[in-house]
Amino acid sequence: MEWQSLDRDGNAMETQGVFNELRLDEPRLIEETGVAARVAQLAQPVLAGLGYRLIRVKLSAQAGMTVQIMAERPDGLMNVKDCEIVSAALSPVLDAEDPVKSAYRLEISSPGIDRPLVRVSDFRRALAQEARIELNTGIGGRKRFRGRIGKVEGEGKSAVVMLDRGDAKPGEDATAVLPLNDLAEARLVLTEALIRQSLRAAKASQTHELGGEDDKAGMAAPDEGCALEPRREPGRFARGAIKAKPLLPAGVQAKFKRGNPMQAKPPAPRRASAALPGTGDRDGSQRQ
């Protein structure tokens, strides 16, 4: 399948066949850190062996730990079947290497329409499309830019992007030359032209690869991606797991944290006061 870039009016542009030359081993411009970097290191060769490219790895601790791995085919598309293939291949690798020490959900997803731009080829196939780009150090005190991608020169981290700015203020340059070795984050802006292109690409992929009507349901809609049902690991996030009720209130547990809260000694029985000898009552008062 051949991708096409759009001009300002949404018409197809010549791309010199660059989209057919995308390499699986093309390095990314943005890399993860910490545990996410370890997951990416494990996922990269597995994905390449299957014919996919890693886009990013993201860890989220909201509502339990989620490990999101975003991937794509070299043509930029990714359907539900692709996600299932990737999930089946990555799950045993992550289980064996155990880079995430807590229970987690594995989520395989496609880049979507407003995709992240993480390689030089991503910028080249997005010529004339609108993007948001953020730099680490910035230019002239400015880190965030928005505009149309006009031209890409160079390779790898020595490449630069010419951005026709849509956020330029009076007195500022309308064109920004952004070095990709300073790239912090970049992604496409959702526009009508981009949606039309994505619909055409998805339709062409269905016609070329699937052929049959029965298989068309397997292609993800271009605006939905292909995120699978999260994979639930054993532990407190396992399917059907029942949250145990605390045996004691939290305050009591904290109070006896160093010991066993269930072995707290019961209170000693109250001793009855002995009656005074003679005419006194038990409480010591005198009888009349």
Secondary structure, 3 states (H helix, E strand, C coil): CCCCEECCCCCEECCCCHHHHCCCCCCCCCCCCHHHHHHHHHHHHHHHHHCCEEEEEEEECCCCEEEEEEEECCCCCCCHHHHHHHHHHHHHHHHHHCCCCCCEEEEEECCCCCCECCCHHHHHCCCCCEEEEEEEEEECCEEEEEEEEEEEECCHHHCEEEEEECCCCCCCCCEEEEEHHHEEEEEECCCHHHHHHHHHHHHHHHHHHHCCHHHHHHCCCCCCCCCCCCEECCCCCCCCCCCCCCCCCHHHHHHCCCCCHHHCCCCCCCCCCCCCCCCECCCCCECC
